């Protein structure tokens, strides 16, 4: 797992939340690829080069976009369904529920 640049100020006060999410994402498997871009971070599986998670800063935490698989189920109804993807606002209180959705996406790509 590479470190984010120290001056990656785009995430502001949400940086500790981002670091927590990153640690959790890297526990999913050894084939995780992280692509730090100008305004977001994208996660994928290197075996098939397919993205499953997109993380962007938001005014109240993080905004993540999760690729839906065939068996995707949002039991907590924390996401907004947008067809092939689901968007979720992540904060400290719903990080665990959001990670469950991320795990489903990782397993389905």
N, CA, C and O atoms as a DFTB+ gen file, in Angstrom:
436 C
 N C O
     1  1       0.854      -1.177       0.000
     2  2       0.000       0.000       0.000
     3  2       0.896       1.235       0.000
     4  3       1.684       1.439       0.923
     5  1       0.771       2.039      -1.022
     6  2       1.548       3.273      -1.093
     7  2       0.919       4.334      -0.198
     8  3      -0.282       4.296       0.071
     9  1       1.719       5.262       0.254
    10  2       1.217       6.364       1.064
    11  2       0.684       7.454       0.158
    12  3       1.199       7.677      -0.937
    13  1      -0.344       8.126       0.622
    14  2      -0.815       9.302      -0.088
    15  2       0.199      10.418       0.117
    16  3       0.834      10.485       1.170
    17  1       0.359      11.278      -0.851
    18  2       1.268      12.416      -0.662
    19  2       0.861      13.241       0.557
    20  3      -0.328      13.432       0.813
    21  1       1.828      13.718       1.293
    22  2       1.539      14.496       2.498
    23  2       0.763      15.771       2.192
    24  3       0.004      16.259       3.029
    25  1       0.953      16.298       1.013
    26  2       0.263      17.539       0.664
    27  2      -1.050      17.281      -0.081
    28  3      -1.548      18.162      -0.781
    29  1      -1.599      16.099       0.065
    30  2      -2.854      15.761      -0.617
    31  2      -4.015      16.414       0.129
    32  3      -4.831      15.740       0.757
    33  1      -4.066      17.740       0.043
    34  2      -4.989      18.538       0.838
    35  2      -6.425      18.498       0.340
    36  3      -7.319      19.012       1.013
    37  1      -6.667      17.908      -0.811
    38  2      -8.022      17.893      -1.352
    39  2      -9.005      17.209      -0.402
    40  3     -10.192      17.535      -0.406
    41  1      -8.525      16.261       0.413
    42  2      -9.409      15.553       1.328
    43  2      -9.568      16.273       2.658
    44  3     -10.437      15.911       3.452
    45  1      -8.753      17.276       2.913
    46  2      -8.900      18.133       4.093
    47  2      -9.091      17.371       5.384
    48  3      -8.298      16.494       5.725
    49  1     -10.156      17.713       6.106
    50  2     -10.444      17.100       7.403
    51  2     -10.873      15.642       7.275
    52  3     -10.912      14.927       8.276
    53  1     -11.192      15.194       6.080
    54  2     -11.623      13.814       5.858
    55  2     -10.454      12.856       5.670
    56  3     -10.655      11.661       5.455
    57  1      -9.252      13.371       5.751
    58  2      -8.091      12.505       5.515
    59  2      -7.996      11.318       6.484
    60  3      -7.683      10.216       6.033
    61  1      -8.250      11.484       7.800
    62  2      -8.234      10.310       8.688
    63  2      -9.278       9.258       8.284
    64  3      -9.018       8.058       8.376
    65  1     -10.441       9.704       7.844
    66  2     -11.471       8.784       7.365
    67  2     -10.987       8.056       6.116
    68  3     -11.204       6.853       5.967
    69  1     -10.336       8.782       5.227
    70  2      -9.780       8.182       4.014
    71  2      -8.722       7.140       4.367
    72  3      -8.717       6.051       3.793
    73  1      -7.839       7.453       5.288
    74  2      -6.796       6.503       5.690
    75  2      -7.419       5.235       6.272
    76  3      -6.944       4.131       6.005
    77  1      -8.468       5.388       7.058
    78  2      -9.167       4.236       7.630
    79  2      -9.796       3.392       6.530
    80  3      -9.696       2.165       6.557
    81  1     -10.441       4.034       5.564
    82  2     -11.056       3.325       4.442
    83  2      -9.989       2.610       3.618
    84  3     -10.192       1.464       3.217
    85  1      -8.872       3.253       3.360
    86  2      -7.785       2.638       2.581
    87  2      -7.281       1.372       3.248
    88  3      -7.079       0.354       2.585
    89  1      -7.074       1.430       4.578
    90  2      -6.612       0.236       5.295
    91  2      -7.592      -0.915       5.129
    92  3      -7.189      -2.057       4.909
    93  1      -8.877      -0.611       5.235
    94  2      -9.901      -1.645       5.091
    95  2      -9.919      -2.220       3.671
    96  3     -10.032      -3.433       3.490
    97  1      -9.808      -1.354       2.674
    98  2      -9.844      -1.816       1.280
    99  2      -8.679      -2.760       0.998
   100  3      -8.855      -3.767       0.313
   101  1      -7.504      -2.451       1.510
   102  2      -6.344      -3.299       1.251
   103  2      -6.409      -4.644       1.981
   104  3      -5.622      -5.543       1.684
   105  1      -7.336      -4.791       2.931
   106  2      -7.510      -6.097       3.576
   107  2      -8.344      -7.045       2.725
   108  3      -8.422      -8.234       3.034
   109  1      -8.963      -6.553       1.669
   110  2      -9.812      -7.389       0.822
   111  2      -9.019      -8.433       0.046
   112  3      -9.537      -9.520      -0.212
   113  1      -7.796      -8.139      -0.327
   114  2      -6.995      -9.088      -1.095
   115  2      -5.647      -8.502      -1.470
   116  3      -5.385      -7.315      -1.273
   117  1      -4.805      -9.357      -2.012
   118  2      -3.455      -8.924      -2.394
   119  2      -3.414      -8.338      -3.808
   120  3      -2.378      -7.831      -4.239
   121  1      -4.524      -8.405      -4.520
   122  2      -4.548      -7.929      -5.902
   123  2      -5.151      -6.537      -6.057
   124  3      -5.595      -6.176      -7.146
   125  1      -5.171      -5.753      -4.982
   126  2      -5.732      -4.404      -5.016
   127  2      -4.722      -3.439      -5.636
   128  3      -3.543      -3.435      -5.280
   129  1      -5.207      -2.626      -6.566
   130  2      -4.403      -1.572      -7.184
   131  2      -5.036      -0.239      -6.821
   132  3      -6.248      -0.059      -6.940
   133  1      -4.199       0.694      -6.377
   134  2      -4.669       2.024      -6.017
   135  2      -4.098       3.026      -7.010
   136  3      -2.887       3.073      -7.227
   137  1      -4.967       3.820      -7.607
   138  2      -4.547       4.828      -8.566
   139  2      -4.928       6.193      -8.020
   140  3      -6.099       6.572      -8.052
   141  1      -3.935       6.944      -7.514
   142  2      -4.178       8.273      -6.957
   143  2      -4.179       9.260      -8.111
   144  3      -3.163       9.458      -8.777
   145  1      -5.317       9.869      -8.339
   146  2      -5.463      10.837      -9.420
   147  2      -5.589      12.245      -8.845
   148  3      -5.531      12.435      -7.630
   149  1      -5.759      13.207      -9.706
   150  2      -5.767      14.613      -9.289
   151  2      -6.868      14.927      -8.262
   152  3      -6.608      15.610      -7.272
   153  1      -8.081      14.438      -8.491
   154  2      -9.207      14.799      -7.626
   155  2      -9.916      13.603      -7.020
   156  3     -10.995      13.755      -6.447
   157  1      -9.332      12.416      -7.134
   158  2      -9.981      11.221      -6.612
   159  2      -8.985      10.078      -6.537
   160  3      -7.866      10.173      -7.041
   161  1      -9.405       9.006      -5.906
   162  2      -8.599       7.794      -5.813
   163  2      -9.459       6.646      -6.322
   164  3     -10.618       6.505      -5.931
   165  1      -8.888       5.835      -7.189
   166  2      -9.612       4.722      -7.792
   167  2      -8.956       3.415      -7.355
   168  3      -7.731       3.298      -7.353
   169  1      -9.780       2.434      -6.985
   170  2      -9.288       1.116      -6.595
   171  2      -9.805       0.077      -7.577
   172  3     -10.947       0.146      -8.031
   173  1      -8.958      -0.875      -7.893
   174  2      -9.335      -1.936      -8.815
   175  2      -8.583      -3.212      -8.494
   176  3      -7.779      -3.263      -7.563
   177  1      -8.857      -4.237      -9.278
   178  2      -8.152      -5.510      -9.159
   179  2      -7.182      -5.616     -10.310
   180  3      -7.570      -5.447     -11.466
   181  1      -5.934      -5.892     -10.017
   182  2      -4.930      -5.900     -11.069
   183  2      -5.014      -7.126     -11.964
   184  3      -4.475      -7.108     -13.070
   185  1      -5.671      -8.186     -11.523
   186  2      -5.753      -9.377     -12.350
   187  2      -6.625      -9.151     -13.578
   188  3      -6.376      -9.732     -14.634
   189  1      -7.646      -8.308     -13.445
   190  2      -8.534      -8.060     -14.575
   191  2      -8.633      -6.574     -14.925
   192  3      -9.390      -6.188     -15.815
   193  1      -7.855      -5.740     -14.211
   194  2      -7.823      -4.296     -14.485
   195  2      -9.218      -3.688     -14.496
   196  3      -9.570      -2.932     -15.401
   197  1      -9.993      -4.019     -13.501
   198  2     -11.351      -3.513     -13.423
   199  2     -11.530      -2.724     -12.134
   200  3     -11.226      -3.235     -11.056
   201  1     -12.009      -1.507     -12.220
   202  2     -12.228      -0.678     -11.040
   203  2     -13.498      -1.102     -10.325
   204  3     -14.491      -1.463     -10.957
   205  1     -13.457      -1.055      -8.992
   206  2     -14.654      -1.353      -8.221
   207  2     -15.017      -0.240      -7.248
   208  3     -16.108      -0.249      -6.679
   209  1     -14.104       0.731      -7.047
   210  2     -14.344       1.786      -6.073
   211  2     -13.677       3.078      -6.515
   212  3     -12.536       3.080      -6.977
   213  1     -14.411       4.177      -6.366
   214  2     -13.926       5.508      -6.694
   215  2     -14.196       6.390      -5.472
   216  3     -15.338       6.475      -5.021
   217  1     -13.172       7.045      -4.929
   218  2     -13.305       7.856      -3.717
   219  2     -12.988       9.311      -4.039
   220  3     -11.946       9.618      -4.619
   221  1     -13.906      10.209      -3.652
   222  2     -13.739      11.647      -3.856
   223  2     -14.046      12.381      -2.550
   224  3     -14.788      11.866      -1.715
   225  1     -13.491      13.559      -2.369
   226  2     -13.830      14.326      -1.165
   227  2     -15.250      14.869      -1.250
   228  3     -15.788      15.095      -2.335
   229  1     -15.834      15.068      -0.092
   230  2     -17.179      15.622       0.000
   231  2     -17.205      16.606       1.160
   232  3     -16.306      16.598       2.001
   233  1     -18.214      17.440       1.211
   234  2     -18.273      18.454       2.264
   235  2     -18.445      17.845       3.655
   236  3     -18.046      18.453       4.648
   237  1     -19.034      16.655       3.734
   238  2     -19.254      16.049       5.046
   239  2     -18.577      14.683       5.194
   240  3     -19.053      13.843       5.957
   241  1     -17.488      14.453       4.485
   242  2     -16.778      13.179       4.574
   243  2     -16.202      12.795       3.228
   244  3     -15.437      13.545       2.622
   245  1     -16.585      11.609       2.769
   246  2     -16.135      11.111       1.476
   247  2     -17.333      10.747       0.627
   248  3     -18.385      10.378       1.149
   249  1     -17.178      10.850      -0.663
   250  2     -18.201      10.428      -1.611
   251  2     -17.598       9.271      -2.383
   252  3     -16.588       9.443      -3.065
   253  1     -18.205       8.086      -2.288
   254  2     -17.667       6.931      -2.993
   255  2     -18.659       6.435      -4.028
   256  3     -19.873       6.516      -3.838
   257  1     -18.128       5.925      -5.116
   258  2     -18.930       5.298      -6.158
   259  2     -18.487       3.846      -6.235
   260  3     -17.305       3.549      -6.407
   261  1     -19.460       2.945      -6.105
   262  2     -19.198       1.511      -6.064
   263  2     -19.839       0.865      -7.274
   264  3     -21.009       1.108      -7.568
   265  1     -19.070       0.036      -7.982
   266  2     -19.608      -0.699      -9.123
   267  2     -20.468      -1.851      -8.609
   268  3     -20.036      -2.624      -7.754
   269  1     -21.680      -1.960      -9.133
   270  2     -22.602      -3.002      -8.685
   271  2     -22.344      -4.308      -9.434
   272  3     -22.070      -4.314     -10.634
   273  1     -22.439      -5.405      -8.699
   274  2     -22.371      -6.726      -9.298
   275  2     -23.771      -7.311      -9.409
   276  3     -24.748      -6.674      -9.014
   277  1     -23.869      -8.521      -9.944
   278  2     -25.180      -9.154     -10.123
   279  2     -25.892      -9.407      -8.805
   280  3     -27.117      -9.315      -8.731
   281  1     -25.130      -9.727      -7.760
   282  2     -25.756     -10.068      -6.476
   283  2     -25.663      -8.921      -5.468
   284  3     -25.709      -9.157      -4.260
   285  1     -25.535      -7.701      -5.943
   286  2     -25.390      -6.539      -5.074
   287  2     -26.668      -6.286      -4.300
   288  3     -27.756      -6.269      -4.876
   289  1     -26.538      -6.085      -2.981
   290  2     -27.704      -5.815      -2.145
   291  2     -27.332      -4.818      -1.054
   292  3     -26.458      -5.088      -0.231
   293  1     -27.984      -3.691      -1.050
   294  2     -27.746      -2.627      -0.072
   295  2     -28.802      -2.749       1.029
   296  3     -29.827      -2.070       0.983
   297  1     -28.555      -3.606       2.010
   298  2     -29.553      -3.868       3.052
   299  2     -29.800      -2.648       3.946
   300  3     -30.901      -2.485       4.470
   301  1     -28.801      -1.801       4.124
   302  2     -28.953      -0.611       4.971
   303  2     -29.524       0.583       4.205
   304  3     -29.874       1.599       4.805
   305  1     -29.615       0.459       2.893
   306  2     -30.130       1.529       2.031
   307  2     -29.386       2.845       2.240
   308  3     -29.992       3.902       2.417
   309  1     -28.056       2.752       2.214
   310  2     -27.247       3.962       2.400
   311  2     -26.799       4.564       1.080
   312  3     -26.271       5.676       1.051
   313  1     -27.006       3.841      -0.010
   314  2     -26.529       4.303      -1.301
   315  2     -27.639       4.803      -2.202
   316  3     -28.815       4.511      -1.988
   317  1     -27.246       5.561      -3.214
   318  2     -28.161       6.045      -4.245
   319  2     -27.859       5.250      -5.509
   320  3     -26.763       5.342      -6.062
   321  1     -28.832       4.473      -5.961
   322  2     -28.646       3.611      -7.126
   323  2     -28.625       4.453      -8.395
   324  3     -29.548       5.226      -8.653
   325  1     -27.562       4.296      -9.188
   326  2     -27.438       5.033     -10.447
   327  2     -27.190       4.076     -11.603
   328  3     -26.362       4.348     -12.473
   329  1     -27.897       2.969     -11.614
   330  2     -27.734       2.007     -12.694
   331  2     -26.652       0.994     -12.389
   332  3     -26.843       0.107     -11.557
   333  1     -25.513       1.119     -13.058
   334  2     -24.410       0.178     -12.859
   335  2     -23.567       0.491     -11.626
   336  3     -22.716      -0.308     -11.234
   337  1     -23.801       1.645     -11.019
   338  2     -23.041       2.047      -9.843
   339  2     -23.975       2.550      -8.748
   340  3     -25.136       2.878      -8.990
   341  1     -23.429       2.600      -7.538
   342  2     -24.139       3.140      -6.381
   343  2     -23.250       4.213      -5.774
   344  3     -22.049       4.000      -5.603
   345  1     -23.829       5.366      -5.445
   346  2     -23.068       6.431      -4.790
   347  2     -23.446       6.480      -3.317
   348  3     -24.619       6.383      -2.956
   349  1     -22.426       6.634      -2.469
   350  2     -22.629       6.650      -1.023
   351  2     -21.815       7.782      -0.414
   352  3     -20.646       7.963      -0.754
   353  1     -22.433       8.544       0.486
   354  2     -21.699       9.512       1.296
   355  2     -21.220       8.780       2.532
   356  3     -22.022       8.231       3.288
   357  1     -19.914       8.772       2.739
   358  2     -19.328       8.027       3.849
   359  2     -18.845       8.991       4.920
   360  3     -18.174       9.983       4.633
   361  1     -19.201       8.678       6.163
   362  2     -18.684       9.402       7.319
   363  2     -18.318       8.373       8.378
   364  3     -18.421       7.170       8.135
   365  1     -17.898       8.825       9.534
   366  2     -17.460       7.892      10.578
   367  2     -18.567       6.939      11.023
   368  3     -18.287       5.805      11.413
   369  1     -19.809       7.386      10.968
   370  2     -20.903       6.563      11.482
   371  2     -21.327       5.437      10.545
   372  3     -21.849       4.426      11.015
   373  1     -21.123       5.578       9.246
   374  2     -21.585       4.524       8.328
   375  2     -20.451       3.843       7.563
   376  3     -20.697       3.176       6.559
   377  1     -19.215       4.005       8.027
   378  2     -18.075       3.416       7.337
   379  2     -18.189       1.892       7.257
   380  3     -17.870       1.310       6.221
   381  1     -18.631       1.246       8.318
   382  2     -18.769      -0.208       8.317
   383  2     -19.780      -0.693       7.289
   384  3     -19.525      -1.666       6.580
   385  1     -20.922      -0.025       7.203
   386  2     -21.952      -0.394       6.227
   387  2     -21.449      -0.160       4.804
   388  3     -21.694      -0.973       3.913
   389  1     -20.748       0.951       4.594
   390  2     -20.199       1.247       3.272
   391  2     -19.153       0.209       2.890
   392  3     -19.070      -0.187       1.727
   393  1     -18.350      -0.239       3.861
   394  2     -17.337      -1.243       3.562
   395  2     -17.977      -2.569       3.152
   396  3     -17.426      -3.280       2.312
   397  1     -19.120      -2.910       3.724
   398  2     -19.835      -4.122       3.302
   399  2     -20.191      -4.046       1.814
   400  3     -20.080      -5.038       1.094
   401  1     -20.617      -2.871       1.360
   402  2     -20.946      -2.688      -0.060
   403  2     -19.684      -2.749      -0.919
   404  3     -19.702      -3.311      -2.015
   405  1     -18.596      -2.176      -0.425
   406  2     -17.318      -2.214      -1.153
   407  2     -16.851      -3.657      -1.308
   408  3     -16.374      -4.049      -2.373
   409  1     -16.989      -4.438      -0.255
   410  2     -16.578      -5.839      -0.299
   411  2     -17.395      -6.618      -1.325
   412  3     -16.850      -7.440      -2.061
   413  1     -18.699      -6.361      -1.373
   414  2     -19.545      -7.007      -2.386
   415  2     -19.052      -6.666      -3.787
   416  3     -18.964      -7.534      -4.655
   417  1     -18.731      -5.398      -3.995
   418  2     -18.265      -4.964      -5.310
   419  2     -16.940      -5.621      -5.667
   420  3     -16.763      -6.083      -6.795
   421  1     -16.012      -5.669      -4.729
   422  2     -14.708      -6.296      -4.963
   423  2     -14.871      -7.754      -5.367
   424  3     -14.211      -8.228      -6.291
   425  1     -15.746      -8.456      -4.676
   426  2     -15.945      -9.878      -4.964
   427  2     -16.642     -10.121      -6.302
   428  3     -16.534     -11.205      -6.875
   429  1     -17.350      -9.117      -6.792
   430  2     -18.115      -9.305      -8.031
   431  2     -17.382      -8.896      -9.299
   432  3     -17.815      -9.250     -10.396
   433  1     -16.263      -8.144      -9.174
   434  2     -15.552      -7.735     -10.401
   435  2     -14.552      -8.783     -10.841
   436  3     -13.871      -8.601     -11.850
